[in-house]
Amino acid sequence: MSSHSAPDSRPVLVVGGTGSLGSKVVHELRARHKSVRALVRPGSDASALERSGVEVVRGDMMEPATLGPAMAGVSALVTSAIGYSHRREGDSLKTDHEGNRNLVDAARKAGVPKFVLTSILACDKAEDVPHFWAKKQTEDYLRAQGVPFVALRPGAFLGGPWMKGGLERGQVIGMTPEGVRITYISQDEVARALALAVDESRAIGHSIDLGSDRALSGPDLAELLGRLLGRRIQLGSMPPGGDTDMMAMVRFFQTGKYVADTKVQADLFGPVPKIEDTARRMLVEFGMQPESQDR
């Protein structure tokens, strides 16, 4: 049967499918009637994936010998797995270096037709930010190994428990001063692009920025959220000290280089979301009713 005469029935392998972004990727793929297989570490709860009709294969990026079964006969691999967030005890940047190399090696060995990597915006300019640079090195390794790949480079996710907690206190943390802007994006939009990238042949071999229609400074973000909520939102600053990787990231934000060029995103994945719409959706998810319409 020729490949264009029927949809590809082979499963798409999702790595990181129990995580916040990965679970959204699974949802987007299932909404597109894709068969989905998930690589899930022993000990991680995969019941929600199983209930949604996902085939679960146990294995670990850090254990190369466990990866073969998950890779067999897939049409593509999408990974959103990260170690630097320390989501589970023992997670570390080793996952972002060694774990990703193990995935690439296993994909090459199995002849996986496409490897879709969740990378990070401007990672190639951020040698001093350890988790950004790990993504850049994974992109380089995919190229060097000759694995057909797409690297999507999203900006900062707008949302998360820390932002919700701040807004409940009438505050948002600004990552940059007035005049220095960074790109924000919703996890939903990243998940949508990752799912679309599976079938987008024009994306092969490219690193593609993902963002909203415009970047924001810290004061811009506070003003936007205050306008949508109809009340004043104070601008807070990052507490001193803390995680060195996080502090390096904030220093990089100050350079003004963390801004997406969304032309290719628009061409391949459709209209680039307006930052107002992204912020409004976040507030609804937080249970904070934004002002009805503010265009």
Buried (B, 14 or more C-beta within 10 A) or exposed (E): EEEEEEEBEBBBBBBBBBBBBBBBBBBBBBEBEBBBBBBBBEEBEBEEBEEBEBEBBBBBBBEBEBBEEBBBEBBBBBBBBBBBEEBEEEBEBBBBBBBBBBBBBBBBEBEBBBBBBBBBBBBBBBEEBBBBBBBBBBBEBBEEBEBBBBBBBBBBBBBEEEBBEBBEEEBBBBBBEEEBBBBBBBBBBBBBBBBBBBBBEEBEEBBBBBBBBBBBBBBBBBBBBBBBBEEEBEBBEBEEEEEEBEBBBBEBBEEBBBBBEBEBBEEBBEEBBEBBBBBBBBBEEBEBEBEEEEE
